[in-house]
Amino acid sequence: MATPDQRIILELHGSKAQRGVELDGLEGFFDHFRRALREFERASSARAHEVGRTGQPGSVSKAVTGFRLVHFETGSGIAHLEPLDAPQNGNRLVPGEPPSSGNLRSLLEAVAAGRPLTPRVIESLDGARRALGDQGQFGVKFAAQNAPPTLIGAEQIQRLEAAVALETEPKQITVSGKLHLIEVEQPGKVEIRAGDGVNWIGSYDATLKPTVLGLVDSVVRARGLGRRTAHNRGSLELLGVEPLPKFEQTPLFTRETVPIAELERQQGITRPQGLAALQDPEWEDDEASREYLSLVLNES
């Protein structure tokens, strides 16, 4: 059970946070606040990119966003949160500290230091402060620390956006995301919304037109010359694009009892398989594959 000195204090300010907080503003704030924590953990750890980890992906997301509202004061709005402890088999980000408070502490350190964050994290933090109305901003601090709160307002969001490293020259990149058609006539243009929150505007020549038109509204892997032009935008000259495989849901059960020997015969099992049987021989653990896996996990 959390102790009082483990409490996190949120100071909420804005036109919807006067003499308390309007319910729609409070709901919107916590929706975006929890999304920022979830996206930060996914981006800052290898957890979302690992193959073969046990348990549902949602269990870690719940652990790193697990807080309980234990006290609320009016004035503007001051909320006291306590972290939920991790399950017995859960992994702690910091020894002796619940994963939710450890994740929040790391996020606040990154914000205070102005370290680059992913577009999804920045947009979620911005959404949280906008949910509080005009001039919306919020401060976060740990009760046990004798320090001013980390303040997140419009100016801080601008600094975080400016901290994203932008490329001056195009380079060879691979992008995974959903393809949307913008312009058919040459030079044709598409938008690829990648799993990390970056929207890539891509141009393509006439040779790729049939392929592009056949992949509209599909999840694709595109390669070409690209560069980041803003924290959540990029330009891409398409050199190739291909669909990513779709998953087909098949029945898990049958009403008929099938002997184990028959199941083994159908699956070609003649001896114990070992863990190596779970590996995909075609999987390449490169950056493009990890981006694709992140996209699939984030949309699940």
BELQUI-V311544 format. One record per residue. N is the residue number from 0. OMEGA is omega in radians with two decimals (* if undefined). D_FIRST is the distance of its C-alpha to the first C-alpha in Angstrom with 1 decimal. Layout:
{{N;OMEGA;D_FIRST} {N;OMEGA;D_FIRST}}
This chain:
{{0;-3.11;0.0} {1;3.09;3.8} {2;-3.12;6.6} {3;-3.11;9.9} {4;3.06;11.7} {5;-3.12;9.9} {6;3.02;11.4} {7;-3.10;14.5} {8;3.10;17.5} {9;3.07;20.2} {10;-3.01;23.7} {11;-3.11;25.8} {12;3.11;29.6} {13;-3.10;32.6} {14;3.09;35.1} {15;-3.12;32.5} {16;3.10;30.1} {17;-3.05;32.1} {18;-3.04;31.2} {19;3.13;28.1} {20;3.08;27.9} {21;-3.02;30.0} {22;-3.14;28.1} {23;3.09;29.9} {24;3.14;29.2} {25;3.12;25.5} {26;3.13;25.4} {27;3.13;27.5} {28;-3.08;25.5} {29;3.06;22.2} {30;-3.12;24.3} {31;-3.14;25.8} {32;3.13;22.8} {33;3.11;20.9} {34;3.11;24.2} {35;3.11;24.6} {36;-3.12;21.3} {37;-3.12;22.3} {38;3.12;25.8} {39;3.14;24.9} {40;-3.14;22.8} {41;-3.09;25.8} {42;-3.02;28.3} {43;3.12;26.7} {44;3.10;26.0} {45;-3.03;28.3} {46;-3.06;25.9} {47;-3.07;27.9} {48;-3.07;31.2} {49;3.07;30.6} {50;3.07;32.5} {51;3.07;31.3} {52;-3.13;27.5} {53;3.10;26.0} {54;3.14;23.9} {55;3.12;24.4} {56;-3.10;24.5} {57;-3.09;22.4} {58;3.12;19.3} {59;3.11;19.0} {60;3.11;19.9} {61;-3.11;17.1} {62;-3.06;14.5} {63;3.06;16.0} {64;-3.03;16.2} {65;3.08;12.8} {66;3.07;11.8} {67;3.06;11.2} {68;-3.04;13.9} {69;-3.12;12.7} {70;3.11;16.0} {71;3.11;19.5} {72;3.08;22.6} {73;-3.03;26.2} {74;2.72;28.9} {75;2.97;28.7} {76;-3.14;25.2} {77;-3.10;22.0} {78;3.07;18.7} {79;3.14;15.3} {80;2.98;12.8} {81;3.12;9.1} {82;3.00;8.7} {83;-3.13;7.6} {84;-3.13;6.7} {85;3.00;10.1} {86;-3.10;11.8} {87;-3.12;12.9} {88;-3.10;16.2} {89;3.10;15.2} {90;3.10;16.6} {91;3.09;15.0} {92;3.10;17.3} {93;-3.13;16.4} {94;3.12;15.4} {95;-3.12;12.0} {96;3.09;11.2} {97;-3.07;9.9} {98;-3.11;13.3} {99;-3.13;13.4} {100;3.07;13.2} {101;3.11;15.5} {102;3.11;17.8} {103;3.14;18.0} {104;3.14;18.7} {105;3.12;21.5} {106;-3.14;22.9} {107;3.10;23.2} {108;3.12;24.8} {109;3.12;27.3} {110;-3.12;28.1} {111;-3.13;28.7} {112;-3.13;30.8} {113;3.14;32.8} {114;-3.12;32.3} {115;3.06;33.7} {116;-3.14;31.4} {117;3.11;32.4} {118;-3.12;34.1} {119;3.13;31.4} {120;-3.12;28.8} {121;-3.13;31.2} {122;3.13;32.3} {123;3.07;28.8} {124;3.11;28.0} {125;3.10;31.4} {126;3.13;30.8} {127;-3.10;27.6} {128;3.09;29.6} {129;3.14;32.6} {130;-3.13;30.7} {131;3.07;30.4} {132;-3.14;34.3} {133;-3.11;37.0} {134;-3.11;36.1} {135;3.04;32.5} {136;3.12;30.1} {137;3.08;26.5} {138;-3.13;24.7} {139;3.06;21.3} {140;3.07;19.7} {141;-3.07;16.6} {142;-3.07;16.0} {143;-3.08;16.0} {144;3.11;19.3} {145;-3.08;22.5} {146;3.11;24.3} {147;-3.13;25.8} {148;2.97;24.1} {149;-3.04;25.4} {150;3.11;27.9} {151;3.10;28.9} {152;-3.08;32.1} {153;-3.12;35.5} {154;3.13;36.6} {155;3.10;33.6} {156;3.11;34.0} {157;3.12;37.6} {158;3.12;36.8} {159;3.11;34.4} {160;-3.13;37.2} {161;-3.11;39.7} {162;3.14;37.7} {163;-3.12;38.2} {164;3.12;40.9} {165;-3.13;44.0} {166;3.09;46.8} {167;-3.13;50.4} {168;3.10;52.1} {169;3.07;51.5} {170;3.12;50.4} {171;3.12;50.1} {172;3.02;46.8} {173;-3.07;45.5} {174;3.04;43.5} {175;-3.14;41.8} {176;-3.12;41.3} {177;-3.06;43.0} {178;3.08;46.6} {179;-3.13;48.1} {180;3.10;51.8} {181;-3.06;52.9} {182;3.13;56.6} {183;-3.10;59.0} {184;-3.12;62.2} {185;-0.03;62.6} {186;-3.11;60.8} {187;-3.13;58.1} {188;3.06;54.5} {189;3.00;51.2} {190;3.09;47.6} {191;-3.14;44.9} {192;-3.03;41.3} {193;-3.10;39.4} {194;-3.14;35.9} {195;3.09;34.6} {196;3.12;35.8} {197;3.05;39.2} {198;-3.12;42.3} {199;3.05;45.3} {200;-3.04;48.8} {201;3.03;51.2} {202;3.14;54.9} {203;-3.13;56.9} {204;-3.02;60.6} {205;-3.10;62.9} {206;-3.13;62.5} {207;-3.03;58.8} {208;3.14;59.4} {209;3.14;59.8} {210;-3.12;56.6} {211;-3.12;54.6} {212;3.12;55.9} {213;-3.08;54.9} {214;3.13;51.3} {215;-3.12;50.6} {216;3.07;47.1} {217;3.03;46.2} {218;-2.99;43.6} {219;2.94;45.6} {220;-3.10;45.7} {221;3.08;48.0} {222;3.13;49.5} {223;3.11;51.6} {224;-3.07;52.0} {225;3.04;49.2} {226;3.09;47.6} {227;3.14;44.6} {228;3.07;46.1} {229;-3.07;43.0} {230;-3.11;39.2} {231;3.13;39.3} {232;3.09;43.0} {233;3.07;45.5} {234;-3.05;49.1} {235;3.00;50.2} {236;-3.04;53.7} {237;3.01;53.4} {238;3.12;55.1} {239;3.13;53.7} {240;-3.12;51.3} {241;3.12;50.3} {242;2.99;48.1} {243;-3.04;44.9} {244;3.08;44.9} {245;3.13;43.6} {246;-3.14;41.5} {247;3.12;43.1} {248;3.12;41.1} {249;3.14;42.9} {250;3.14;42.4} {251;-3.02;39.8} {252;3.04;41.4} {253;3.13;44.9} {254;-3.11;46.2} {255;3.08;48.4} {256;-3.13;47.4} {257;3.14;48.1} {258;-3.14;48.7} {259;-3.14;46.6} {260;3.13;49.9} {261;3.09;50.8} {262;3.11;47.5} {263;3.14;47.9} {264;-3.13;51.5} {265;-3.10;50.6} {266;3.08;48.0} {267;-3.11;50.3} {268;3.14;48.1} {269;-3.11;50.2} {270;3.07;47.7} {271;-3.00;44.0} {272;-3.08;43.0} {273;-3.09;40.2} {274;-3.11;37.7} {275;-3.13;40.6} {276;-3.14;41.5} {277;-3.10;38.5} {278;3.06;39.7} {279;-3.09;41.9} {280;-3.12;45.1} {281;-3.11;45.7} {282;3.07;42.4} {283;-3.09;42.8} {284;3.11;39.7} {285;-3.06;41.0} {286;-3.12;39.8} {287;3.13;41.4} {288;3.13;39.8} {289;3.08;36.3} {290;3.12;37.0} {291;3.14;38.1} {292;3.10;35.0} {293;3.13;32.8} {294;-3.12;34.9} {295;-3.12;34.6} {296;-3.12;30.8} {297;-3.12;30.4} {298;-3.11;32.7} {299;*;31.2}}
